[in-house]
Amino acid sequence: MTHFDWQEQLKSTLPPEWLATQGKGVKIAVLDSGLNLSHPAFKHFGTAVGHRYNATLPGDRLLFGGNDDVSEQKTDHTDHGTPCLSIISGVIDGVFKGIAPLAEIFVIKISRKAPGTPFELFQAPDFLNGLKIANALNVDFAVAALTYSRMKLKDFNISKDLADQTINTLSGSKALLFSSIKNYHVFVEGEALSAKYFPTWNPQSINCGYVPEVDIFDKLIKDTGIQFFWDSFKPVICNEAGEPETVDVSTSFATYATAGVAALALAQLKATEKENYKPRSRSEMLDLLKTVSKPVDSVGAQPNLNLLHNQLS
């Protein structure tokens, strides 16, 4: 069985001191479809230093944005949040390790059962309420991969209003939001940061096709200078038997990978400054993140993180 380690894949672009932090000391809220805690990649949750599975509702229920139904189980019914989160925090000794496995994780379920179907969908009110929960948890980063193929865009009410509400919801908090809304676009709230991806994909399994005329997040992605290219990184997740499986890159995986790298950057900053650490504003963090990768034309280029490293040195 081949040991797949994101750190091994990133050694050519990340400084070793970043990798050594493994994201320790960074808080990340994951707004997705929940987490399958029986998956072998998450056996360390609740035991390893730096991990916290957020289950604050009665009966070990999972926080569920936008719905007061405490009967909602923490289980990931869609099998979307689990493989996505594994990119950051999954660990199977000798098989798999996420990018920032020691980051403190708060799982916030924002999907709900779709009437008359076995599926769960993401809806705008749930997403926004999930952000409010993330704010209350005082997290450093929030991740919301909303390009799930079963999501009904018209039901999600993706509009300019949602962009405005997202900004308003995060106002006054320190959280930096990484979110994929439609394929090829990832936005980070604050100073309008965008990451464009040119992934290889399976058009049969994910909702492909960016529609230029529906560029409703103009205000969030205008005049940005950051691009991440993860084409050469084939995300690997583990099946129920603990065996690694390579999957096609999707915007969701790229979003989580980007947040994982950002967690390493912030962990290094905190480790360097120690007791003198001063929390950065979103705009300050964005200034750092904008130096992560210089725009390139070729598909498949790996992120150049040297400039960001210099900023933190």
C-alpha positions, 0 to 999 in steps of 0.5 A, spaced: 500 500 500 503 506 497 503 512 503 500 518 500 502 524 504 500 531 501 506 534 505 511 529 500 507 532 494 508 539 497 515 539 498 517 542 492 513 548 493 513 549 501 518 550 506 519 545 511 518 549 517 511 550 514 510 543 513 512 541 520 507 545 523 501 541 520 497 547 521 497 546 529 494 552 532 489 554 526 482 553 527 478 551 521 470 551 520 468 546 515 461 548 512 459 542 508 455 535 508 457 533 515 463 528 517 463 520 517 466 519 523 466 511 522 471 513 516 478 510 518 481 517 516 478 520 522 479 515 527 484 520 530 479 526 531 477 527 538 484 524 541 490 527 537 492 534 540 489 540 536 483 536 533 476 538 536 470 535 533 464 540 534 458 536 537 455 541 541 447 540 541 444 535 545 445 527 544 452 528 540 448 532 534 452 536 529 451 543 529 446 544 523 446 551 520 439 554 518 435 549 521 433 547 529 432 540 527 436 537 533 434 530 530 439 531 524 445 526 525 452 528 524 453 523 519 455 525 512 449 522 508 452 525 501 459 523 502 461 530 500 464 533 506 468 527 508 473 526 502 473 534 502 475 534 509 480 528 508 484 533 504 486 537 510 485 533 516 485 525 514 490 521 517 491 513 516 498 511 518 502 509 513 497 510 508 494 517 508 495 524 511 492 531 510 495 537 508 494 540 515 492 534 520 493 538 526 489 544 525 483 544 530 477 542 526 469 545 527 464 541 523 458 545 521 453 541 517 449 546 512 446 541 508 439 538 509 434 533 506 431 534 499 424 532 500 422 526 496 429 524 494 435 521 498 439 527 497 441 533 501 442 540 498 446 546 500 441 552 501 443 559 502 440 560 509 443 554 511 450 557 508 449 564 512 447 561 518 453 556 518 457 562 517 454 565 523 456 559 527 463 559 525 464 567 527 461 565 534 467 559 534 472 565 533 475 561 527 481 563 523 478 560 516 472 557 514 471 553 508 465 552 504 465 547 498 458 549 494 459 546 487 456 539 489 453 536 483 447 535 486 446 542 489 440 545 485 442 552 483 436 555 483 434 553 490 440 555 493 438 562 490 445 564 488 445 571 487 448 578 488 444 578 494 448 572 497 454 575 496 452 581 499 449 577 505 456 573 505 460 579 506 455 582 512 455 576 515 462 576 516 463 583 518 466 584 524 469 577 525 476 575 523 474 569 519 477 568 512 472 564 507 474 560 502 468 558 498 467 554 491 460 557 488 461 555 481 466 551 477 473 555 476 471 560 481 473 560 489 472 567 492 475 569 499 471 574 503 474 581 505 478 584 499 475 580 493 480 574 492 479 569 487 483 563 485 482 560 478 483 553 477 484 549 471 483 542 473 482 535 470 475 533 471 470 527 470 464 531 466 460 525 468 461 526 476 461 533 477 457 539 475 462 542 470 461 548 466 463 555 468 457 560 465 461 567 464 454 570 463 452 568 470 458 571 474 454 574 480 460 574 484 464 580 480 465 584 486 468 579 490 473 577 485 475 583 481 482 586 481 485 580 484 492 577 483 492 570 486 491 563 482 492 556 484 493 551 480 492 544 482 492 540 476 498 536 478 495 534 485 490 528 484 487 528 491 487 521 494 482 519 499 481 512 502 475 508 502 472 504 508 477 499 507 482 504 509 485 503 502 487 509 498 483 511 492 485 517 487 479 521 485 478 526 479 480 533 481 474 538 483 473 545 485 471 542 492 478 539 493 482 544 490 478 549 495 480 545 501 487 544 499 487 551 498 485 552 505 490 547 508 496 551 505 493 557 508 493 554 515 500 552 514 502 559 512 498 561 519 501 556 523 508 558 521 506 565 523 503 563 530 509 559 531 514 564 529 511 570 533 509 565 539 507 570 545 508 576 541 503 573 535 498 579 533 492 576 529 491 579 522 485 582 519 482 579 513 485 584 509 492 583 512 491 575 511 489 577 504 495 581 502 500 575 504 495 570 500 496 574 494 503 573 494 502 565 494 502 564 486 504 568 481 499 568 475 502 563 469 499 561 463 500 554 462 495 549 465 498 544 470 503 549 474 504 548 481 503 554 486 509 558 487 509 559 495 516 562 495 514 569 495 509 568 501 514 564 505 519 570 504 513 575 507 513 570 513 520 569 514 
